[in-house]
Amino acid sequence: MSTPNHVRLAKSAPPTAPSASPAPVAAPNMADKKALSVLWQTPERFFVAARTVFGGEIALDPATSADNPAKARRFFTPADDGLKTDWLPDAKQGVWLNPPFGKDMKLWLARVLLYSRQGCPVLALLPANRFEQGYIHEFLGEANTVLFVRKRVSFIDPATKTPAKGNIYPSMLVGMGVDPMLFKSAFDGFGLRLAVRSDGNQPG
Ligand SMILES: C[S@@+](CC[C@H](N)C(=O)[O-])C[C@H]1O[C@@H](n2cnc3c(N)ncnc32)[C@H](O)[C@@H]1O
């Protein structure tokens, strides 16, 4: 099992050389910014629409921080490890997932497939890239709706609660087992919505 991201961030910090005087604080470089983006939070408008799709509340956010920006009934932080903790029974009422971008993405999507196959409705906000990858084909192949978000999403910096600059990826919102009509009305105006076959869209 991989190390939770907050631990990985701490580990990836440059080693401090033993010294009597305090080291100068380095300006963040691009690699730091990319690492910090795994903590960016979803803008509230997505949560409002997601609650509508799920009938009033988000039952589970399995990848979040202690301040629980989704106001989910149950949530997991890196300390709980949402990649290991059982998502049931709450997942049956609806899962919101904006996973940390990076090498564990495959593991998060595999978890979503595991639970959506057990009848759990899921909304996943993901980077709209890696369309050549088999695991993305498998994932999208079981979606019942996909929305390409218009304009670059301004994610929220968890430290300042203000829009973070430097999002380098377009976003897509993927619905698994959600009511397509509710999705359509709740996310009206968010972007281009593609209705996928309700019996699945098996990749070739
Ligand atoms: C992109 S942020 C999204 C936060 C929130 N879900 C939202 O939609 O605003 C990803 C979150 O995943 C959390 N995270 C990273 N690894 C995790 C793990 N193994 N288990 C639970 N949460 C994790 C991070 O702390 C971070 O808050």
The ligand as an SDF file (V2000), in Angstrom:
LIG
                    3D

 27 29  0  0  0  0  0  0  0  0999 V2000
   -7.4590   17.0540   -4.4540 C   0  0  0  0  0  0  0  0  0  0  0  0
   -7.7620   17.0310   -2.7090 S   0  0  0  0  0  0  0  0  0  0  0  0
   -9.5440   16.9820   -2.6570 C   0  0  0  0  0  0  0  0  0  0  0  0
  -10.1320   17.2530   -1.2980 C   0  0  0  0  0  0  0  0  0  0  0  0
  -11.6650   17.1160   -1.2260 C   0  0  0  0  0  0  0  0  0  0  0  0
  -12.0710   15.7440   -1.4760 N   0  0  0  0  0  0  0  0  0  0  0  0
  -12.3590   18.0090   -2.1920 C   0  0  0  0  0  0  0  0  0  0  0  0
  -13.0400   17.5200   -3.1090 O   0  0  0  0  0  0  0  0  0  0  0  0
  -12.2220   19.2330   -2.0450 O   0  0  0  0  0  0  0  0  0  0  0  0
   -7.2880   15.3580   -2.3220 C   0  0  0  0  0  0  0  0  0  0  0  0
   -7.3810   15.0550   -0.8520 C   0  0  0  0  0  0  0  0  0  0  0  0
   -7.0570   13.6690   -0.6760 O   0  0  0  0  0  0  0  0  0  0  0  0
   -6.4810   13.5360    0.5960 C   0  0  0  0  0  0  0  0  0  0  0  0
   -5.7710   12.2420    0.6070 N   0  0  0  0  0  0  0  0  0  0  0  0
   -4.5890   11.9280    0.0460 C   0  0  0  0  0  0  0  0  0  0  0  0
   -4.3090   10.6280    0.2450 N   0  0  0  0  0  0  0  0  0  0  0  0
   -5.3400   10.1120    0.9680 C   0  0  0  0  0  0  0  0  0  0  0  0
   -5.6380    8.8400    1.5000 C   0  0  0  0  0  0  0  0  0  0  0  0
   -4.8100    7.8030    1.3030 N   0  0  0  0  0  0  0  0  0  0  0  0
   -6.7950    8.6830    2.1860 N   0  0  0  0  0  0  0  0  0  0  0  0
   -7.6380    9.7170    2.3690 C   0  0  0  0  0  0  0  0  0  0  0  0
   -7.4140   10.9590    1.8900 N   0  0  0  0  0  0  0  0  0  0  0  0
   -6.2800   11.1440    1.1880 C   0  0  0  0  0  0  0  0  0  0  0  0
   -5.6050   14.7650    0.7630 C   0  0  0  0  0  0  0  0  0  0  0  0
   -5.4470   15.0570    2.1190 O   0  0  0  0  0  0  0  0  0  0  0  0
   -6.4490   15.8320    0.0510 C   0  0  0  0  0  0  0  0  0  0  0  0
   -7.2170   16.5410    0.9990 O   0  0  0  0  0  0  0  0  0  0  0  0
  1  2  1  0
  2  3  1  0
  2 10  1  0
  3  4  1  0
  4  5  1  0
  5  6  1  0
  5  7  1  0
  7  8  2  0
  7  9  1  0
 10 11  1  0
 11 12  1  0
 11 26  1  0
 12 13  1  0
 13 14  1  0
 13 24  1  0
 14 15  1  0
 14 23  1  0
 15 16  2  0
 16 17  1  0
 17 18  1  0
 17 23  2  0
 18 19  1  0
 18 20  2  0
 20 21  1  0
 21 22  2  0
 22 23  1  0
 24 25  1  0
 24 26  1  0
 26 27  1  0
M  CHG  2   2   1   9  -1
M  END
$$$$
